[in-house]
Amino acid sequence: MIPRLTLAIVVAASVAIPATAQSPAAAPDLQTLIGNLGSLDYAVRTRAARQIRRAPEAAAVVALSTIARTGSDEYVRYRAFVLLSAFNERATTEAARAVLRDRNDRLRQVAYQWFDRHPDPQLADALVRLLQTEQAEFVRPALIGAVAAIGDGNALVQRALIPEVGRGLDMFRSAAIESLGEHHAVYATDAIVSVARIDGPLQDDAVIALGRLGGLPVQPVVREIARNAGDIGLTAQASLCLLGEACDAAIKSLTDAVVAPRPSQARVRAAIAGLTAIAEDGKTGALEALVGLASRAATVRDDVALGIGTVGIRKPEVLLAWLGAQSAEERRASLALLKDAFDALEEDFGEEQFYATARASYWKAAEGSPTRTLMASIIDTLEF
């Protein structure tokens, strides 16, 4: 049983929401608020999450940690862990370690996602063993990411992950290829090159992964594929940009492919995926191109929004810096796309990390500074 901890409403720390009309004494306690995370009423659970985010850290960490580990409602346990991840790195790591073998699929997924972003080499043996048993379709990709994040200095990790590129369901192979690329696992270059050379559903993933891996051995392969007139040629142009070649030309080519007369849906998605990958790499020209496409071609707005949302989830610091450089009018349009993406993606953990990054930027900035005002506005607009 969690102690009944009173939630104080601290006006100065209310980054995103104006102080409510409630007095501190009338505010719900944390136990009640955490229970409300499982409400069927969207407004109730959303309001509960916002109030918990503004609770004093020490009290929130204790309450959320306890519920995540021992609560009776499985969905509330999951949501409690997600919210905990934005508060305290040490407490979240301890909770994540505790639930690696939990019966709750969602909880395991978030624990693995946490270790993808906060690698723990001491868990290498345990995580590799879990690869032998974890088969939940949305959990195993997160586990693969956690293993890949440990790095290329661990021979056990290398032996475990290289075979994942070539075996099992495509969704698991895709997760392995993507994670190896994101974590610059050069030891997997040969395995990924072999997939990149073969037409099929994994070729796009492999070509982008090669761009993220970098290095001289992959450049001739990617250049060869870039000469292909098909959709994979667009993907390879994005990959060449990731390798440091002809980014301006790649962004223009990808943009032109979307606005060309009657492009196929597959070609449009390949182009937007390429722009998204370039944007994740910190090249803001790709973000500008994506936003421009949303206004020029209404039929691709949803795909563009998902691309921007993906950047926000995977690289929140990149998207926040870009938003900070926009004019007020541009930012409103971009945030509208981002909000739609967050609503559609249902990536609770990734969205919470975006919020945590924005909140950290808020507190690092001087009181009354443009950065503080900007972060407060972003958090409020996205209803965190």
Residue, then its C-alpha position, 0 to 999 in steps of 0.5 A: m500500500i502506498p502512503r497517501l501523499t498529498l499533491a502540492i500545486v506549485v505555481a512556479a513549477s507549473v511549466a505547462i498548465p496554469a494553476t488550477a482553481q483547487s487549493p493544495a489541500a483539495a488536490p487529489d493525492l498521488q495514489t488517487l491520481i495514479g489510479n486515474l491513469g487507468s480511467l476509461d475517460y480520456a480527460v480524467r486520465t490525461r488530467a491525472a498524468r498532467q498533475i502527476r508530472r507536476a508533483p514534487e519529485a521525491a513523492a512522485v518517484v516513490a509512488l510511481s516506482t511502487i505502483a510500477r512494480t507491485g500494482s494490481d492494475e496492469y495498465v496502470r503499472y505500465r502508465a506509472f512506469v512511463l511517467l516515472s521515466a521522466f522524473n529520475e534516471r536512477a529510480t527508473t533504472e532500478a524499476a526497469r531492472a526489476v521488471l525485465r521478466d515481468r508478466n506484463d508485456r507493456l512493462r517489459q517493452v518500456a523497460y527494454q526501451w529505457f535500456d535502449r536509451h540508457p545502456d547498461p553493459q552489466l545487463a548484457d548476459a541477462l538481456v542476451r538470455l532473454l532474446q532466447t525466450e522473448q517472442a511478443e511481437f511488440v516487445r522483442p524489437a525493444l529488447i533487440g534495441a536494448v541489446a544493440a545499445i550495449g555497444d560493439g565492444n561486447a563479443l557476446v552482444q555481437r554473437a547474439l545480434i548478427p544472426e538476428v539480421g538473417r533469421g526469424l520474422d521480418m518484423f524482428r529482422s527489421a528491428a535488428i537492422e534498424s537498431l544496429g544502424e542506430h547504434h553504429a554497430v559496424y560489426a554487423t556491416d557485412a550482414i546488413v550489406s547482404v540484405a541491402r543488396i536483395d529486393g524485398p521488404l527489408q531492403d529499405d531498412a538495410v540501406i538506411a542502416l548502412g548510411r547510419l553505420g558509415g565508413l568506407p566499406v558501405q559507400p560503394v554499395v549505397r552508391e550502386i543502389a542509388r543509381n536504381a530508378g525505383d523507390i529503393g533509389l530514393t532510399a539510397q539517396a537518403s542513405l548517401c546523405l547520412l554518409g555525408e554526401a550530397c544532402d541538399a540534392a537528396i532532400k530536393s530529390l526526395t521532395d520532388a518525388v512526393v510532389a510529382p504528378r501521380p506518384s505511387q503511395a509506395r514512392v511517396r512513403a519511401a521519400i518521406a521515410g528518407l526525409t525522416a531519416i535525414a531529419e533524425d540525423g540533425k539536418t534541419g533542411a529535411l524537417e523544413a522539407l517535410v513541413g513544406l510538403a504538408s502544406r503543398a500536398a494535403t494528401v500526404r499530411d498524415d504521412v508527413a506528420l508521422g515523420i515529424g513525430t518519429v523525429g520527436i520521439r527518437k531525437p527530441e533534442v533535434l526537434l526542439a532545437w529546430l522548433g526554437a529556430q522557427s517563427a511563431e507562425e511556422r512553429r504553430a504549423s509544426l506543432a499541429l503536425l507533431k500533436d497529430a502524430f503523437d495522437a496517432l503513434e501511441e508511443d507513450f514512452g517516446e512521447e514522455q521522453f520528448y516531454a522530459t527533454a523539453r522540461a529539462s530545457y525549461w529548467k536549464a534556461a534562465e527565468g523569463s528567457p525565450t527558451r523557457t517561454l518556448m518550452a512552456s508553450i510547447i508542453d502546453t500545446l502538446e497537452f503534457 
